[in-house]
């Protein structure tokens, strides 16, 4: 089912505003902007396979400007390894010397390292790579401890204006934001709502004030202003969890053509509180992490780039990574599902499998989604306890609902 035309138009405009309106979007491939404009709404509309086909058909799979979007598409198709190969696991701009900036010799389990400093903070800013759902798994695991410490506001960069209806629904829809089509991001939103967080969209388009004509710096400043106006200006005791993309959490100054001050810096100035900035994008490793571990190290720098770095040992190499289990998901093998598809549609070799909660409308983000290429799945499904309907999606065709129910029991 397609979104209503009005909603789809707003969603497409939102996508364009976030991805293209910065003015720093350089083109090294012919018509790259047009490809982004065509593929992004498909990706945001829950049609990642169709978005990837659009990029491929226009010959832009190897185009540098399309790498971030292509990586995000692969990640929401469940192909985490491909996403990491395409766009990397550390910041490429303003690359950080981790040994010089963080106490790497003291790196330890991220909860042990971070909870003492979180308890002293009024603002916690956690960043992510948009193509790394493992970063959202850390955000999910932070929700309950933060709520216990009195944090009640969750400000999320990605959300669209239509996300204001999230509390009424209680579940994530495609039109809630550009990254929400990722099932792990949807889980992040839904668990935050269930705990009682007030979820705040804070993108620059949520503010009606005009900019200065410098969209790169305007975006950083207006993001911070939106957060402060929705929290500290209304609640002097507010404690705020901010979830942002990559460099928005930096406390240093950027180099041209990047912002002269990032959102976190503006947030410090406008709120009066020094945010605790936690980066998941600065360091690929801190202290020889073993497989399956997530460590963190604090900075000793008086004027830090970030206050702490979080390093993930898993860089998408596992067929079914352990962090999925840590956020309550169970592995569900898909061999029989693929065999069922092949028995009725032997012509189908490339498609996606989704696990969907019964009763959720088509605009709801599925519990999980994986890509099957040449009848080989990128990984098995990951589902939380519950009962799910299995759906097959094919570009350009209707959804195929299998007469198959998967029940995942609590252990």
C-alpha positions in Angstrom: 0.0 0.0 0.0 1.4 3.4 -1.0 1.4 6.3 1.4 -1.3 9.0 0.9 0.0 11.5 -1.7 0.1 14.3 0.8 2.2 12.3 3.3 4.5 11.0 0.5 5.1 14.5 -0.7 6.0 15.8 2.8 8.2 12.7 3.3 10.0 13.3 0.0 10.5 16.9 0.8 11.9 16.0 4.2 14.4 13.6 2.6 15.6 16.2 0.2 16.0 18.8 2.9 18.1 16.5 5.0 20.3 15.0 2.3 20.6 17.7 -0.3 19.8 21.1 1.3 23.1 21.5 3.1 24.7 23.0 0.0 27.9 20.9 0.5 26.7 18.1 -1.7 29.4 17.8 -4.4 28.8 15.9 -7.6 31.6 13.7 -9.1 29.2 11.5 -11.0 26.8 12.8 -13.7 23.2 13.4 -12.4 24.1 12.0 -8.9 21.7 14.4 -7.3 18.9 13.1 -9.4 19.7 9.6 -8.4 19.6 10.6 -4.7 16.3 12.3 -5.2 14.8 9.2 -6.8 16.2 6.6 -4.5 15.8 8.3 -1.1 12.0 8.4 -1.0 11.9 4.7 -2.0 14.3 3.9 0.8 12.3 6.1 3.3 9.1 4.5 2.0 10.1 1.0 3.1 11.2 0.0 -0.4 15.0 -0.4 0.0 15.3 -3.0 -2.7 13.7 -0.7 -5.2 16.0 2.1 -4.1 19.0 0.0 -4.6 17.8 -1.0 -8.1 17.3 2.7 -8.9 21.0 3.4 -8.0 22.1 0.3 -10.0 20.0 1.1 -13.1 21.5 4.6 -13.2 25.0 3.2 -13.1 25.8 4.9 -9.7 26.7 1.9 -7.5 30.4 3.0 -7.5 29.6 6.8 -7.2 31.2 8.3 -4.1 28.2 10.5 -3.3 25.9 7.5 -3.3 28.0 5.5 -0.9 26.3 6.7 2.3 22.8 6.0 0.9 23.8 2.7 -0.6 25.3 1.6 2.7 22.1 2.5 4.5 20.0 0.6 2.0 22.2 -2.5 2.5 21.9 -2.2 6.3 18.1 -2.1 6.3 18.1 -5.1 4.0 20.0 -6.9 6.8 23.3 -7.0 4.9 25.4 -5.4 7.7 28.8 -6.7 6.3 28.1 -5.0 2.9 27.1 -1.8 4.6 30.3 -1.6 6.5 32.4 -2.4 3.4 30.7 0.3 1.4 30.9 3.2 3.9 33.4 2.1 6.6 33.2 2.0 10.4 35.1 5.2 11.4 34.7 8.9 10.5 36.4 9.8 7.3 36.3 13.5 7.9 38.4 14.9 10.7 39.8 11.5 11.5 40.7 11.1 15.1 43.9 9.7 16.7 42.2 7.5 19.2 45.3 6.7 21.2 46.0 10.4 21.6 42.5 11.5 22.4 41.2 8.7 24.6 42.5 6.7 27.6 42.6 3.6 25.5 44.7 1.6 28.1 41.7 2.0 30.4 39.1 0.9 27.9 36.5 -1.4 29.5 32.9 -2.6 29.0 31.0 0.4 27.9 28.4 0.3 30.7 31.2 0.2 33.4 33.0 3.1 31.7 30.1 5.3 31.0 27.4 5.0 33.7 29.3 7.0 36.4 29.8 10.0 34.1 26.2 9.7 32.7 24.9 10.0 36.2 26.5 13.4 36.5 25.2 14.8 33.2 22.1 16.8 32.2 22.6 16.1 28.5 23.9 12.9 26.9 24.7 13.0 23.2 25.2 9.6 21.5 26.1 9.5 17.8 25.7 6.9 15.1 26.6 5.9 11.6 23.3 5.8 9.8 24.3 2.5 8.2 25.2 0.7 11.5 22.2 -0.7 13.3 24.6 -2.0 16.0 24.9 1.7 17.1 21.1 1.7 17.7 21.5 -1.4 19.8 23.7 0.6 22.2 21.1 3.3 22.2 18.3 0.8 23.0 20.4 -0.6 25.9 21.0 2.9 27.3 17.3 3.8 27.5 16.4 2.0 30.7 19.5 3.2 32.7 18.9 6.8 31.5 15.3 6.7 32.4 16.1 5.4 35.9 18.5 8.4 36.3 15.7 10.9 35.5 16.1 11.4 31.8 12.7 11.9 30.3 13.4 13.6 26.9 14.7 11.7 23.9 15.7 14.1 21.0 16.3 12.3 17.7 17.9 14.1 14.7 16.4 11.8 12.1 12.7 12.2 12.8 10.3 13.9 10.4 7.5 16.3 11.4 5.1 13.5 11.1 6.8 11.6 14.0 4.8 13.8 16.4 2.0 11.2 16.1 4.2 8.5 17.4 2.8 8.5 21.0 -0.7 8.0 19.7 0.3 5.0 17.6 2.9 3.4 19.8 4.6 1.9 16.8 7.0 3.2 14.1 5.8 4.1 10.6 8.0 4.6 7.5 7.1 8.3 7.4 8.5 8.9 10.9 12.0 9.6 9.5 14.7 8.6 7.1 16.3 5.9 9.2 13.1 4.5 10.7 12.8 2.0 7.9 15.5 0.1 9.8 13.8 -2.4 12.1 16.4 -1.7 14.9 15.7 2.0 14.7 12.0 1.2 15.0 12.6 -0.9 18.0 14.6 2.0 19.6 11.6 4.3 19.1 9.0 1.8 20.4 11.0 0.9 23.5 11.6 4.5 24.3 7.8 5.1 24.1 7.1 2.1 26.3 9.4 3.4 29.0 7.8 6.8 29.0 10.2 9.0 27.1 8.9 12.1 25.4 10.3 11.8 21.9 11.3 15.1 20.3 12.0 15.6 16.5 14.6 18.4 16.3 15.7 18.6 12.7 16.1 22.2 11.4 12.9 21.9 9.4 11.0 21.7 12.7 11.7 25.4 13.2 10.0 28.0 11.2 12.6 30.7 11.7 14.7 31.7 8.7 18.3 30.9 8.4 21.3 33.2 7.8 21.9 31.9 4.2 24.6 29.5 5.5 22.7 26.2 5.6 25.5 24.1 6.9 26.0 26.2 10.1 22.3 27.1 10.3 21.4 23.4 10.6 23.7 22.8 13.6 22.5 25.9 15.4 18.8 25.4 14.8 19.0 21.7 15.8 20.4 22.8 19.2 17.9 25.6 19.5 15.0 23.2 18.8 16.2 20.9 21.6 16.6 23.7 24.1 13.2 25.2 23.4 11.5 21.9 23.8 13.2 20.9 27.0 15.1 23.3 29.2 13.0 26.3 28.2 9.9 24.3 29.4 11.4 22.3 32.3 14.3 23.6 34.3 15.0 20.1 35.7 15.2 18.5 32.3 17.6 15.7 31.6 18.0 15.1 27.8 19.2 12.1 25.8 20.1 13.3 22.3 20.7 10.8 19.5 22.5 12.3 16.5 24.3 11.4 13.3 28.1 11.2 13.2 29.7 14.7 13.5 26.8 16.5 15.1 28.1 15.2 18.5 31.5 16.7 18.0 32.6 19.5 20.4 35.5 20.8 18.3 35.3 23.2 15.3 34.9 21.9 11.8 37.0 22.7 8.8 35.6 24.2 5.6 33.1 23.2 4.1 32.0 21.7 7.4 30.4 23.6 10.3 32.4 26.0 12.3 30.5 24.7 15.3 28.6 21.5 15.6 25.3 20.9 17.2 26.8 19.7 20.5 28.8 22.9 20.8 25.7 25.0 20.2 23.8 22.9 22.7 26.4 23.7 25.3 26.1 27.4 24.6 22.3 27.7 24.3 21.5 25.4 27.3 24.3 26.3 29.6 25.1 22.7 30.2 28.1 20.9 28.9 26.8 17.8 27.1 28.4 14.4 27.6 29.3 13.4 24.1 29.7 9.7 23.3 31.0 8.7 19.9 30.5 5.4 18.2 32.1 6.6 15.0 35.5 7.8 16.2 37.4 4.5 16.8 37.3 1.1 15.2 39.1 -0.3 18.2 40.3 0.9 21.6 42.2 -1.9 23.3 42.2 -5.2 21.4 38.5 -5.9 21.9 37.5 -9.5 21.6 34.7 -10.6 19.3 31.3 -9.7 20.6 32.5 -7.0 23.1 31.7 -3.3 23.1 34.2 -1.2 25.1 34.4 2.5 25.9 37.2 4.9 26.9 37.0 8.4 28.3 39.1 11.3 27.2 41.5 13.2 29.4 41.6 16.2 27.0 40.4 19.4 28.6 38.9 20.5 25.3 37.8 17.2 23.8 36.5 16.3 20.4 34.2 13.8 22.2 34.1 13.0 25.9 34.2 9.2 25.3 34.6 6.7 22.4 32.7 3.5 22.1 34.3 0.7 20.0 32.4 -2.3 18.6 34.4 -5.5 17.9 31.7 -6.7 15.5 32.0 -4.9 12.2 29.3 -6.8 10.4 31.3 -9.9 9.9 29.1 -12.3 11.7 26.3 -14.1 9.9 24.1 -13.4 13.0 25.8 -10.9 15.3 25.5 -11.3 19.1 24.3 -7.8 19.7 20.9 -8.8 18.2 20.4 -11.2 21.1 21.4 -8.4 23.6 18.4 -6.4 22.5 16.0 -9.3 23.0 16.0 -10.8 19.5 16.0 -14.5 18.6 17.5 -16.1 15.5 14.8 -17.6 13.2 16.2 -19.6 10.3 14.7 -18.8 6.9 15.7 -22.0 4.9 12.1 -23.3 5.0 10.7 -19.9 4.1 12.9 -19.7 1.0 12.0 -23.3 0.0 8.3 -22.4 0.3 8.8 -19.4 -2.0 10.7 -21.5 -4.5 8.0 -24.2 -4.5 5.3 -21.7 -5.7 7.5 -19.1 -7.5 10.6 -20.9 -8.8 11.3 -17.8 -10.9 12.0 -15.7 -7.8 15.6 -15.7 -6.7 16.0 -12.1 -5.4 13.5 -10.8 -2.8 13.1 -9.7 0.7 11.6 -11.6 3.7 9.8 -9.6 6.4 8.4 -10.6 9.8 5.3 -8.5 10.5 3.2 -8.3 13.6 -0.5 -9.2 12.8 -2.7 -6.2 12.8 0.0 -3.6 11.9 -0.8 -1.6 8.8 1.4 -1.7 5.7 3.0 1.7 6.7 4.4 0.1 9.9 8.0 -0.9 9.9 8.4 -4.7 10.1 10.0 -6.4 13.0 12.8 -7.5 10.7 13.7 -7.6 7.0 16.4 -9.6 5.2 17.5 -9.7 1.6 17.6 -13.0 -0.3 20.0 -12.9 -3.3 20.2 -15.8 -5.7 18.1 -17.7 -3.1 20.8 -17.1 -0.5 19.8 -15.0 2.6 22.2 -12.3 3.9 21.4 -13.6 7.3 18.6 -15.2 9.3 15.7 -13.2 10.7 15.9 -11.7 14.1 12.6 -11.5 16.0 11.6 -10.6 19.5 9.1 -12.9 21.3 5.7 -12.8 19.6 3.7 -14.1 16.7 4.6 -12.9 13.2 3.2 -13.2 9.7 5.9 -13.8 7.0 5.8 -11.6 3.9 7.8 -11.6 0.7 8.4 -8.4 -1.2 9.6 -8.1 -4.8 10.4 -4.8 -6.6 7.5 -3.8 -8.8 5.2 -6.5 -7.5 2.6 -6.8 -4.8 3.5 -8.2 -1.4 3.2 -12.0 -1.2 1.9 -13.1 2.1 2.8 -16.7 2.9 0.4 -18.9 4.9 3.1 -19.1 7.5 3.2 -17.9 11.0 6.3 -17.8 13.1 6.0 -17.9 16.8 9.0 -16.8 18.9 8.8 -17.9 22.5 10.3 -16.2 25.5 13.2 -18.1 27.0 
